[in-house]
Amino acid sequence: MNGMAFFDWLRRMIEPKPRRENISQPVAPRRRRQPIPAPAEPVAPSQPAVTPPVLTDHAVTLKHAVQQPRPEPTATLVIRLVDEHNHPLQPALILTGSLNHPVRCRFPEIPGYALSRIHGFTQDFISEYGLTTAIYRRLLGKPIIAYLVDFDSGRLLELPQIHRGALSTSYALTPPVVSNYHIFQAQGPQRGKFSTHAQRVVYFYRRDSWETVQRVQQYVFLQADHLVYDGPDGTAYGYQFPADSLWRLFMIITLTDGSVWYNLGGSQWLSATETTRRDHQLAHPALTQKRAWHPEDFARIGSVDYVPGAAVSIYTEPYGETAGQLEHGEPLDIRGRIVDDQQLVWYQIGPEAYINARYVRLVPTETI
């Protein structure tokens, strides 16, 4: 062995032998056990995508309300709707809410009424049970105006009377008493209900001393001098109309004492004594023309209804000459009736005997 080989052998002996690598197949790392999944649900066929609806403000509010339920009511308020006499006008209002929360209420409008006052109302529910009373007053209707008029002169006797009342309430008027006058006619609704329209009633009066009134278009011939007065049986002016003069005649008045007066226009009156009437200014004064009256058949029994102890005048014809007088309570056998152009009624009690129906009391037909 040469020297070089010796040293190679000695180096191999001294140095450790190199470790042989494992040339076997590499081992995969150990996997963790996974849980066995549950059987999957059957998959439905795919559907087209649906766009969610757009929520309006109202829907959002409802959604919010569903998500946040309102608390149960804990307070009740009853509101009575009555008139000024505590009579119910409508069913009561029943409001519910939570204690110490606001009361939301709008009082109703009731036709013909106006809200007058409220008792016991609060802005909040302050107790479990509360009572409020809303009092309504009835509205006033339009007024009824009554006029008192002298029928013969057209003069207003008093200031107009105004009658007021609640809407739809009933009224009944009676003619007012006027000194030295009696009611003659009435026009307009004296009974009814106050409404939304104004109404008018006219009461016509006639003087107590005027028994009959006749409006004419005639002339009067004076057979003597005549004093002129300011009214029938009134005050003389101090001057006269001369005899043998002719004057236009407008009205003939018969007083309760039987005297007859002529109106010559305005406030000029003279007595009918020593005069002659005629229908035309050119007619002969001595030829007076009488109106033809045609009574209708009217067979009744009655009596004079005047003043106890006094007598009433009867006439040869309506507005004619006096035919005599009859005592109060004297029986009458009525055979005819006349309704003149003033709607005054006259009863015929003889061939030339007439009495104003105002002074007659008829016996009821049931007792005949």
JOZI-V939600 format. One record per residue. N is the residue number from 0. D_CENTER is the distance of its C-alpha to the mean C-alpha in whole Angstrom. Layout:
[[N;D_CENTER] [N;D_CENTER]]
This chain:
[[0;158] [1;158] [2;156] [3;153] [4;152] [5;153] [6;150] [7;148] [8;149] [9;148] [10;145] [11;144] [12;145] [13;144] [14;140] [15;137] [16;137] [17;133] [18;131] [19;130] [20;126] [21;125] [22;124] [23;122] [24;119] [25;116] [26;114] [27;110] [28;108] [29;106] [30;103] [31;100] [32;99] [33;95] [34;93] [35;92] [36;89] [37;86] [38;86] [39;84] [40;80] [41;80] [42;79] [43;76] [44;76] [45;75] [46;72] [47;70] [48;69] [49;65] [50;63] [51;61] [52;57] [53;55] [54;53] [55;49] [56;48] [57;45] [58;49] [59;50] [60;48] [61;48] [62;52] [63;51] [64;49] [65;51] [66;54] [67;52] [68;50] [69;48] [70;48] [71;47] [72;43] [73;44] [74;41] [75;38] [76;34] [77;32] [78;28] [79;26] [80;22] [81;20] [82;17] [83;19] [84;20] [85;22] [86;20] [87;21] [88;18] [89;20] [90;24] [91;26] [92;28] [93;32] [94;34] [95;38] [96;40] [97;43] [98;44] [99;44] [100;42] [101;39] [102;36] [103;34] [104;30] [105;27] [106;24] [107;21] [108;17] [109;15] [110;11] [111;9] [112;12] [113;14] [114;18] [115;19] [116;23] [117;26] [118;28] [119;32] [120;32] [121;35] [122;36] [123;39] [124;39] [125;41] [126;42] [127;42] [128;39] [129;36] [130;33] [131;30] [132;26] [133;23] [134;21] [135;17] [136;14] [137;11] [138;9] [139;8] [140;5] [141;7] [142;9] [143;11] [144;14] [145;17] [146;21] [147;24] [148;26] [149;30] [150;30] [151;34] [152;34] [153;30] [154;31] [155;28] [156;29] [157;27] [158;24] [159;21] [160;19] [161;15] [162;13] [163;11] [164;9] [165;8] [166;5] [167;5] [168;8] [169;10] [170;11] [171;15] [172;16] [173;20] [174;22] [175;24] [176;27] [177;29] [178;33] [179;35] [180;33] [181;31] [182;28] [183;29] [184;26] [185;22] [186;20] [187;16] [188;13] [189;15] [190;13] [191;10] [192;6] [193;4] [194;2] [195;4] [196;7] [197;9] [198;10] [199;14] [200;16] [201;20] [202;22] [203;26] [204;29] [205;33] [206;35] [207;37] [208;40] [209;39] [210;40] [211;40] [212;39] [213;40] [214;40] [215;43] [216;45] [217;48] [218;51] [219;53] [220;57] [221;58] [222;61] [223;61] [224;60] [225;57] [226;55] [227;52] [228;49] [229;45] [230;44] [231;45] [232;47] [233;46] [234;49] [235;52] [236;52] [237;56] [238;56] [239;57] [240;57] [241;60] [242;62] [243;62] [244;59] [245;56] [246;53] [247;49] [248;47] [249;43] [250;42] [251;44] [252;43] [253;44] [254;44] [255;44] [256;48] [257;48] [258;49] [259;48] [260;47] [261;47] [262;45] [263;47] [264;44] [265;42] [266;43] [267;46] [268;47] [269;50] [270;51] [271;52] [272;55] [273;58] [274;56] [275;56] [276;53] [277;54] [278;52] [279;54] [280;55] [281;59] [282;59] [283;61] [284;60] [285;61] [286;60] [287;56] [288;54] [289;52] [290;49] [291;49] [292;47] [293;46] [294;45] [295;44] [296;45] [297;44] [298;46] [299;44] [300;46] [301;44] [302;45] [303;44] [304;41] [305;42] [306;43] [307;46] [308;49] [309;48] [310;48] [311;46] [312;48] [313;48] [314;49] [315;51] [316;48] [317;44] [318;45] [319;48] [320;51] [321;51] [322;53] [323;53] [324;51] [325;50] [326;50] [327;47] [328;47] [329;49] [330;49] [331;48] [332;49] [333;46] [334;48] [335;45] [336;42] [337;41] [338;37] [339;38] [340;36] [341;34] [342;33] [343;35] [344;37] [345;41] [346;43] [347;46] [348;49] [349;52] [350;54] [351;53] [352;50] [353;47] [354;44] [355;41] [356;38] [357;37] [358;40] [359;40] [360;39] [361;40] [362;42] [363;40] [364;41] [365;42] [366;44] [367;46]]
